[in-house]
Amino acid sequence: MTLKKIVLLGLAAIAVAGCSKDDEGTTSIGPRAFVRYINAVNDTLPLDARFVDEPVENLPTFLGVACRGGSGVYQGVTAGERQFRVFPNDTTPAGASQRLIDTTLNLQANAYYTLLHVGSTRAGALNPDRLIVVIDDPQVPVTTGTISVRAINASLDSGTVDLFIARSSVANPVTAPATPKITLQPGTASAYVTLPALTAGTADSLFRFAVARGGAATTFASTLVNQPGIAATGSVSAQPGVRVAGSVLTAVIFPASAPGSKCTAGAPATGLFIDRGM
């Protein structure tokens, strides 16, 4: 074999080795699902939620999600079977290694999900903590001048609840209307309902969300939802809220926090989360 042929063969081997190394160092990102995490556990520190079955750069991590808090906007994750874990947001070795949730999720491409963590972590709790996977539809059509709102009942011990929604303000609280806007079971999500987008500067420019046990005459939770949003201008993008037409929102009904626990939120209440803005 001539020296020229030996050199050419050597260069070819180097090129093949280089391609192989590049391939190993590159991770293909396939079709994606979109997820968010909401902490409705009533007795914990903030929580860390992670997908753990792929390189971390390809998977969302939700850190320090407070009691009654959420991870924010949907984040993309490779569709398919994904291993998901939730830990206390704790700096001690014993606390940080405790797995509250360790499960495999089957996520469909282009689908949207709310990963709702509910229940109690205390030993002997009537409703031990668990993960509820809610399939979302943030692309729901919204008519001109309106917003779309649905509800999720994260209060597992409430039984069936009626959700009343009325126009209100800080200075002018209102009594819940006679007819509930939404009725739903514990751990379930309602369909979206249409509400008028409210107007800043008017007497009733916010919504009050009042919750009663199914058919009851009195409410056990009443929350003034002060999330007006910001309309788009030439230099500022719209921020969804009750005064921004086209907003798509989810109202989560939270249980009371457990007495003496690390969750100090207090009485039952309703929190509002953004699904989509215009």
Helices and strands as residue ranges (DSSP letters): H 3-25, E 32-39, E 47-51, G 56-58, E 61-65, E 75-78, E 80-88, H 93-96, E 101-107, E 112-118, E 130-136, E 146-153, E 161-168, E 182-184, E 193-196, E 206-213, E 221-225, E 248-254, E 269-276
